[in-house]
């Protein structure tokens, strides 16, 4: 994904807002790695309340369920793609086989080319 100037500006502003908010709360600290597009959060579980810990656990469980659902969908997509590819390949193979059996061009006599004198006469 190519990052445009707008996205870069948006993500930098978002990172600065998160940095200011997180530094005030003291709940977690941002890594200062320059290679990251978005900064990673290092969450200290001791600094979070029980409700926040439960919320994070619930979100991670939903993310895991989403991951499993996407994983099964990808498997179904692969199977569907393989079936379609096989179907198209079989149609192509049958067409080539059917064309090779046709003999109507073998009995066709090639006409003789026109006389060169006739060509000069038409000019």
Secondary structure, DSSP 8 states (H G I E B T S, - for coil): ----HHHHHHHHHHHHHHHHHHHHH-SEEE---TT-SS--EEE-GGGS-HHHHHHHHHHHHHHHHHHHHHHHHHHHHHHHHHHHHHHHHHHHHHHHHHHHH--TTTT--------HHHHHHH-
